[in-house]
């Protein structure tokens, strides 16, 4: 029984590490493209900077208008935005499969230490 439990934990850890690694790899590749776009956007000069805020406010107004009057188009656009974040889903799945690893690193103790302390009381 303990062998099967250990094998199950080992497979979960391997799968979690794989999903986490693939998600981070894909996300970092996408972030390079986003960084290049933001670099071009940030390359505007100081006198042009005030022109950006009206453009952003008009874009927000257009999104609100689409939400109010054309729900199907708004939901379609929202779905396309959410699909672009699919590597983040891989990262979350990997983190969920590796709870012991992250619990040890964030809390400074494992689950065994907490259960042993509770058993002594």
C-alpha positions in Angstrom: 0.0 0.0 0.0 2.8 2.4 0.9 4.6 1.6 -2.4 1.5 2.4 -4.4 1.0 5.7 -2.5 4.7 6.6 -3.0 4.4 5.7 -6.8 1.2 7.8 -7.1 2.9 10.8 -5.4 5.9 10.4 -7.6 3.8 10.3 -10.8 1.9 13.4 -9.6 5.2 15.2 -8.9 6.6 14.3 -12.3 3.3 15.4 -14.1 3.2 18.6 -12.0 6.8 19.5 -12.8 6.2 18.7 -16.5 3.1 20.9 -16.7 4.7 23.7 -14.8 7.8 23.6 -17.0 5.9 23.5 -20.3 3.6 26.3 -19.1 6.5 28.5 -18.1 8.3 27.8 -21.3 5.4 28.7 -23.5 4.5 31.7 -21.4 8.1 33.0 -21.6 8.1 32.6 -25.3 4.8 34.6 -25.5 6.2 37.2 -23.1 9.1 37.9 -25.5 6.6 38.9 -28.2 4.6 41.0 -25.7 7.8 42.6 -24.5 8.8 43.5 -28.1 5.4 45.1 -28.6 5.6 47.0 -25.3 9.1 48.1 -26.1 7.8 49.6 -29.3 4.9 51.2 -27.4 7.2 52.5 -24.7 9.5 54.0 -27.3 7.3 57.0 -27.7 8.8 60.3 -26.8 7.7 62.4 -23.9 5.7 65.0 -25.9 3.7 62.1 -27.4 2.9 60.5 -24.1 -0.3 62.6 -23.4 -1.7 61.3 -26.7 -1.8 57.8 -25.4 -4.3 58.4 -22.6 -7.1 59.6 -24.9 -6.5 56.6 -27.1 -6.7 54.2 -24.1 -9.9 55.9 -22.8 -11.5 55.6 -26.3 -10.6 51.9 -26.4 -12.2 51.4 -23.0 -15.3 53.3 -24.1 -15.5 51.2 -27.2 -15.3 48.0 -25.1 -18.0 49.3 -22.8 -20.2 50.1 -25.8 -19.7 46.7 -27.3 -20.6 45.1 -23.9 -23.8 47.1 -23.6 -25.1 46.7 -27.1 -23.5 43.5 -28.7 -23.0 40.8 -26.0 -22.1 38.1 -28.6 -19.3 40.1 -30.1 -18.0 41.1 -26.6 -18.1 37.5 -25.4 -16.3 36.4 -28.6 -13.6 38.9 -28.0 -13.3 38.0 -24.3 -13.0 34.3 -25.3 -10.1 35.1 -27.6 -8.4 37.0 -24.8 -8.8 34.2 -22.4 -7.6 31.6 -24.9 -4.4 33.6 -25.2 -3.7 32.9 -21.5 -3.8 29.1 -21.8 -0.2 28.6 -20.7 -1.3 30.0 -17.3 -3.7 27.1 -17.0 -0.8 24.7 -17.5 1.1 26.5 -14.7 -1.8 26.3 -12.3 -2.3 22.6 -13.0 1.3 22.0 -12.4 1.2 23.9 -9.1 -1.9 22.0 -8.0 -0.1 18.7 -8.7 2.9 19.8 -6.6 1.4 20.9 -3.3 4.0 19.3 -1.1 6.9 21.0 -2.9 5.4 24.5 -2.7 4.1 24.0 0.8 7.6 23.2 2.0 9.2 26.1 0.2 6.6 28.7 1.2 5.9 27.6 4.8 9.3 26.3 5.6 8.0 23.0 6.8 6.5 19.9 5.3 3.2 18.2 5.9 4.9 15.4 7.9 6.2 17.9 10.5 2.8 19.4 11.1 1.0 16.0 11.4 3.7 14.7 13.8 3.3 17.7 16.0 -0.4 17.3 16.0 -0.1 13.6 16.9 2.0 14.4 20.0 -0.6 16.6 21.6 
